[in-house]
Amino acid sequence: MDDAFEYQIYIGCHDRHTRGELVKEQELREMVVSFFRRKKIDFSVLSAKGGYRHDDGSFVVENTLCIDIIGALEMDIIGLARSLSMFMNQENVLVTRSPLKRSFR
């Protein structure tokens, strides 16, 4: 396991063509939770508002899921991000990777 890193996936809930939620945030959340439960991967899912510049230059604000993941392989994270992007019809999905800092007392 690549447990020395924490990954974050940020995915918006708007369809890139309609700019509306074709899949509701709660449905997406349930799908993500089910995926990590099956894989037995540690995660947290948080709701947020996110903003980005659309391909046509307009600025869009949308409901966003922030998924924190620990103990997964990078290739699994990238695969999940791609799958979510296709499923949600997104222009972009942001994936970040940070060193995991641990403190035991």
N, C-alpha and C positions, 0 to 999 in steps of 0.2 A: 504494500500500500504506500501511496505517496502522501503519508500523513504529516510531513514536515511543512505542508502548505495548506492554506485556507483559500478556497475559491469562492468567488461571488459571481452569480449570474443575475443580471438585471434585464428583465423582459417586460416590455409594455403590453398592454391589453388591447390596444387599438389595431384593427386591420389597416394595413398601409394604403389600401385603395379606398375603403369606405370611411376611414378615420373614426369608426365606431367600434364598440365591443361586440363582435360576433360571438365570441366565447367569453362569458362573464368571468370576472376575476375569481369568484369562488369555485367555478368549474376548473379553471386552470390550477388553482391552489390544490384542489382535491387530486387532480391528475399528478401533480408534482409530488405530493405526499405519498401517493400510492406507489410511484416509481421508486422513491427512496426507501420505503418500507420493504418492497420486494427485494431491493438490492442490499438492504441492511447497511446503509450508508448514513452517517451522522449528518444532520442538516437542520437548518432553521429557515422558515419562510416568513418574510415580513411584507406588509403592504406599504406602498409609498405612492407619491405623485412624482412623475418624472416629466421632463421636458426635453425636446430635441428639435433640431431644424430638419424639416421634411425635405425630400429631394427637390420639391418645387420651390423651396426657399421659405415657406411659411413655418411658423413656430407652433408646435403641437405640445399640449400638456395632456397626460393620460395617466390612468391607474397603472401602477407598475408593481411587479413582484420582485423582491430582492431575495435571492436564495443563497444562503451561506452553506458551504459544504466542506467537511473535513474527512479525510481518510478515503479519498477516492482517487482513482488514476486520472491523470490529465486527459488522456484520450477519451475516457468515459464522460468527463465534463464537457469537452468540446463536442462530442457526439450528442449529448443531451441538449446543449445550447443550439446546435444545428437543427435538431428535431423540433425543439420548441419554436425556433424561428420559422420553420416551414409550417408547423401546425397553426401558429398564430398569424402567419402571413406578415412578418415583420420586415422592415428595411434593414434593421440592425438589432443585434443583441450584444450587450456588453458583458465580457467575461474578464474578471481580474483574478490575479493570483498574488497572495502575500505570504511571506514566511510566517509560520505559526510560532508564536512565542508562548512558552509554557512557564508557569510558576507553581512550584509545589512547596507548601509550608507545613 
